[in-house]
Amino acid sequence: MLYAALMLGRATGVEVDGANVTFVDYAGPATLSVEATDKYELTISIDPQTEQKALTLQVELPIAGPNTWPIIDVEVLDSRGHAVSVRRGGIEWHKLLITVPPKRSTFLVHAVKPARDRSTHP
């Protein structure tokens, strides 16, 4: 699995397995790390350092090339497994905007299998 960590000030973000993760319009002390924990799955850890305001995180999933994510549902979960609210820019399903609190946080971004693949019935 690939792992990347980057302290973001003026930097543009982190790329792991073709996915780009960045803070939106931010140049403060907060840091993030991203790990590809499985195929079509990213774990994102946020350390706000001394940041006091909520941050917006953009996750852009690859839609072309060898690491293309499938065009199926993508969900974001917090460290307790609860769904996190995600905004998208129009029909661009692969661009996720996540508002994160100014506290240490971990998020799981992953592709959800279609219902027919999750069912235990034939």
N, C-alpha and C positions, 0 to 999 in steps of 0.2 A: 504494500500500500504506500502511496505517496503522502508526504507530509510537508507542509510549508508553514513557516511562521514569519511574520513581518511586522515590525513596528511602523505604524502608518503615521506619518506627519504629512509630508508633501508627496509621498509615494502613491502610486495609482492602485495598488491592490495585490492580491495573491492569486496565482493560477495553479490549480491542481487538477490533473487529469482532464484538462480542457475547460474546466469550470473556473470562472473569474469571480472572486469575492472581494468587495471593496466597501469602505464606509462612503456614504454619499455626502458630498460637500463638507468634508471634515478635515481638520488639520491640527488635532489636539493630541493628547498623550495616550489615548486608548490604543490597545493592540488587539490583533486577532491572529488566530492560527486555524488552519484548515487541514483536515486529514480525509483522504479518500478511504473510508472504512470498509467499503464493499463496492461492487459494480452498481452504479447509479445510486450511490450513497455518500454523503459528505457529513463530517462532524465539524462544526464550527465553534470555536471557543473564543469568547470575548473577555478581555480584561480591561475595564475602563480606566485603570490607574486612578487619577484624580478627577476624571471627568464627572460632572454633576448632572448633565442633561442627557435625555434619551438620545440614542444614536439611530441612524437609519443605515441598514446594511443592504447592499444590492448583491444578489447572487445571480449570475448569468450562466446558464447551463449550455453546454455545447450542442449545437443543432446540425453540425456538419463535421465530417472527418471521422477518424477511428474511435473517438470517445463519445460519439453522438448519443444523447439520452433519448429514449423512446418517447414518442408523443402520447403519453398517457398521464394520468394524474400524478402530480408531485405534491408532497405534503411536507410541512415543517413542524417538528415536535420540539418541545423544550426538554430539559434534562429529566423531567418526571414523566415524559411520554404524553404530555398534553399538547393538543394542537395549538399552533401559534398563528395568529392572524397574518395573512400575507396579502400584499397588494401587487397587482400586475399592471403594466402599461398597455392597456387595450388588449389586443389579441396576441401579444407576445408572451406566450405561456412560459417561455424559458427564462424570462427576466422577472425575478422575484424581489420585492422590496419588503424588508422586515424591520419593524421598529423594535429596538432592543433597549432595555432599561440600563441605567448607569450602574450596573453591578456585574460581578463575574457571572457569566452565563454560558451555557452550552446548548447548541441547537443541532438537530439531526435533519438534514434535507435528504429526502429519498423518493424514488419513483414507487408508486403504489401499483401493485399488480391489479389488472382488471378483475372484477368480481368473479367472472367465470373461472379464473385461474386460482382464486382463493377458496373456492367452494370445495367441500369434501364430498359432494354428491356428483356422480358421473353426468 
